[in-house]
Amino acid sequence: MKVLVSGGAGFIGSTVVSACLDAGLDAVVLDDLSKGRREYVKGRSFYEGSVGDGKVVQRVFEDNPDIDAVIHCAARIVVPESVADPEGYYANNVAQGVEFVRTLERLGCRNLIFSSSASIYDPGPELYVDETSPLAAHSPYARTKMMLEWVLEDCASAGHMNVVSLRYFNPIGCDPAMRTGLQDPNPTHALGKLIEAYENHSSFTVTGVDWPTRDGSGMRDYVHVWDLAQAHVAALTRVRSTSVQHDAINLGTGRGTTVRELVAAFERVVGRPMPVEEAAPRPGDVVGCYTRSDKARLLLGWTSQRSIEDGIRDSLAWTQRRRLVLGA
Ligand SMILES: NC(=O)c1ccc[n+]([C@@H]2O[C@H](COP(=O)([O-])OP(=O)(O)OC[C@H]3O[C@@H](n4cnc5c(N)ncnc54)[C@H](O)[C@@H]3O)[C@@H](O)[C@H]2O)c1
C-alpha cells in the first residue's frame, strides 16, 4: 500500500512525507512546484504536475497501482494574496480540488485526508472551538478550504469516498531531523516576522491590537508541524481501516496563545527582549481561535507533544539550515 501526497514538496506536505517514510509507509508526491521545492523531493518518488490534471494523476496511479490513499495538501495558502486574487484561489484550491477528487474516484481510490484549516471557524467571544462550532470563513483563502471540505463531505455522504478533514491550527517548527521546513525566506505569519526582526535587529510589529482577547492581540493555537505530521500517519490508519464517511478533526494544542504571548515565548528562547511596534490588522486578518476538542485524541489517539518553545527553537534552527538546503 502506498499513499499519494499532493503538495508534498511544500512545507507541511514534505513533513508529512517524512513522517510516513519514518513510519515505514511508502509515499509518492505530486506537486506543481508553484511553491514547493525540488530539493524537498530529492530521492523521493515525485511527479511534477497539477492535481487538476487528470492525465498526470492517471499516470501516477498507472505507475503505482498500490496507492490506496491520498493526503491532499496541495493549495495556495497566502491570505492577503487570496484577497487580491480570489479567482486564482478558487480556481486552484476548489476547481482543481474537485477535479482531483473526480479523477481519484474514477481511478478507484476512495480514501482521502484533506488539509483543512481552523480559519474556517467563526469563533464566539470565548475564542475556543470544537468541530461543531459555527463556520464562517473570513477570507477567500479560508472559503476555498471550507468549500472543498463541503464538497468532500457530500462525496462521503454519497458513499463515494472515506474522508478525514484535518483542520490545522497554526503550524510552527519543522521536521526535527531538519530534512525540510518553511521554504519561504519571508513568511508573513507572526513567528516568521519575529524571526526576521530578530535577525535584522529590527522591531516586530503586532498587526491588530484591538481584538477582543486578553491583551488585544490575535489569538492563535501554535502546533508543531512534526506533531501535525504524526496525526496524518494516524489518520491514514483510520481512513484505511474503517468506513469513516467524513470526519472533521481539529489539530491544535488546546492552548490559546496571543501574539504578544508568542513574543514573550520568543524572548525566552532567544534570551533577549524584542522591540515591538503596533499596527492595524492586515487584509483578511482575523481574531483567531484555539481548539478545545478531544476528537483527535479519541479518533486518532493523537495529542500534540511539543511545546511552543520547541516550535520556536526548531523554526530558528531551520532558518539557518534553509540557507544550506535551499541556498536562500
Ligand atoms: N501553513 C499553514 O499555516 C496552514 C494552516 C492550515 C491549513 N494549511 C493547509 O495545509 C496545506 C499545506 O500548506 P503549506 O503550509 O505546506 O503550504 P505550501 O505552499 O508550502 O505547500 C503547498 C504545496 O502545494 C503545491 N500546489 C499548490 N497548488 C497545486 C496544484 N494545483 N497542484 C499541485 N500542487 C500544488 C505547492 O507547490 C506547494 O508545494 C494547504 O492545503 C493549506 O491550506 C496550512
The ligand as an SDF file (V2000), in Angstrom:
LIG
                    3D

 44 48  0  0  0  0  0  0  0  0999 V2000
    0.6830   26.6620    6.7400 N   0  0  0  0  0  0  0  0  0  0  0  0
   -0.4100   26.9050    7.4560 C   0  0  0  0  0  0  0  0  0  0  0  0
   -0.4060   27.7660    8.3510 O   0  0  0  0  0  0  0  0  0  0  0  0
   -1.6810   26.1160    7.2260 C   0  0  0  0  0  0  0  0  0  0  0  0
   -2.7220   26.1930    8.1650 C   0  0  0  0  0  0  0  0  0  0  0  0
   -3.8930   25.4690    7.9400 C   0  0  0  0  0  0  0  0  0  0  0  0
   -4.0030   24.6890    6.7890 C   0  0  0  0  0  0  0  0  0  0  0  0
   -2.9760   24.6400    5.8870 N   0  0  0  0  0  0  0  0  0  0  0  0
   -3.1430   23.8270    4.6800 C   0  0  0  0  0  0  0  0  0  0  0  0
   -2.0590   22.9110    4.6080 O   0  0  0  0  0  0  0  0  0  0  0  0
   -1.7400   22.6470    3.2370 C   0  0  0  0  0  0  0  0  0  0  0  0
   -0.2440   22.7800    3.0240 C   0  0  0  0  0  0  0  0  0  0  0  0
    0.1510   24.0940    3.3600 O   0  0  0  0  0  0  0  0  0  0  0  0
    1.6820   24.5160    3.4140 P   0  0  0  0  0  0  0  0  0  0  0  0
    1.8420   25.4710    4.5400 O   0  0  0  0  0  0  0  0  0  0  0  0
    2.5520   23.3290    3.3540 O   0  0  0  0  0  0  0  0  0  0  0  0
    1.7970   25.3440    2.0470 O   0  0  0  0  0  0  0  0  0  0  0  0
    2.9060   25.2480    0.8980 P   0  0  0  0  0  0  0  0  0  0  0  0
    2.6650   26.3720   -0.0360 O   0  0  0  0  0  0  0  0  0  0  0  0
    4.2590   25.0970    1.4980 O   0  0  0  0  0  0  0  0  0  0  0  0
    2.5310   23.8640    0.2150 O   0  0  0  0  0  0  0  0  0  0  0  0
    1.5070   23.7280   -0.7420 C   0  0  0  0  0  0  0  0  0  0  0  0
    2.0830   22.9320   -1.8850 C   0  0  0  0  0  0  0  0  0  0  0  0
    1.0770   22.6970   -2.8440 O   0  0  0  0  0  0  0  0  0  0  0  0
    1.6240   22.8810   -4.1470 C   0  0  0  0  0  0  0  0  0  0  0  0
    0.4910   23.1960   -5.0190 N   0  0  0  0  0  0  0  0  0  0  0  0
   -0.3220   24.2940   -4.9780 C   0  0  0  0  0  0  0  0  0  0  0  0
   -1.2950   24.1820   -5.8910 N   0  0  0  0  0  0  0  0  0  0  0  0
   -1.1070   22.9790   -6.5090 C   0  0  0  0  0  0  0  0  0  0  0  0
   -1.7960   22.2730   -7.5290 C   0  0  0  0  0  0  0  0  0  0  0  0
   -2.8860   22.7980   -8.1160 N   0  0  0  0  0  0  0  0  0  0  0  0
   -1.3310   21.0630   -7.9290 N   0  0  0  0  0  0  0  0  0  0  0  0
   -0.2290   20.5200   -7.3470 C   0  0  0  0  0  0  0  0  0  0  0  0
    0.4770   21.1440   -6.3760 N   0  0  0  0  0  0  0  0  0  0  0  0
    0.0380   22.3580   -5.9670 C   0  0  0  0  0  0  0  0  0  0  0  0
    2.6620   23.9690   -3.9970 C   0  0  0  0  0  0  0  0  0  0  0  0
    3.6660   23.9390   -4.9910 O   0  0  0  0  0  0  0  0  0  0  0  0
    3.2260   23.6520   -2.6160 C   0  0  0  0  0  0  0  0  0  0  0  0
    4.3270   22.7780   -2.6850 O   0  0  0  0  0  0  0  0  0  0  0  0
   -2.5910   23.6080    2.4080 C   0  0  0  0  0  0  0  0  0  0  0  0
   -3.6920   22.8940    1.9050 O   0  0  0  0  0  0  0  0  0  0  0  0
   -3.0620   24.6450    3.4120 C   0  0  0  0  0  0  0  0  0  0  0  0
   -4.3160   25.1850    3.0630 O   0  0  0  0  0  0  0  0  0  0  0  0
   -1.8150   25.3250    6.0850 C   0  0  0  0  0  0  0  0  0  0  0  0
  1  2  1  0
  2  3  2  0
  2  4  1  0
  4  5  1  0
  4 44  2  0
  5  6  2  0
  6  7  1  0
  7  8  2  0
  8  9  1  0
  8 44  1  0
  9 10  1  0
  9 42  1  0
 10 11  1  0
 11 12  1  0
 11 40  1  0
 12 13  1  0
 13 14  1  0
 14 15  2  0
 14 16  1  0
 14 17  1  0
 17 18  1  0
 18 19  2  0
 18 20  1  0
 18 21  1  0
 21 22  1  0
 22 23  1  0
 23 24  1  0
 23 38  1  0
 24 25  1  0
 25 26  1  0
 25 36  1  0
 26 27  1  0
 26 35  1  0
 27 28  2  0
 28 29  1  0
 29 30  1  0
 29 35  2  0
 30 31  1  0
 30 32  2  0
 32 33  1  0
 33 34  2  0
 34 35  1  0
 36 37  1  0
 36 38  1  0
 38 39  1  0
 40 41  1  0
 40 42  1  0
 42 43  1  0
M  CHG  2   8   1  16  -1
M  END
$$$$
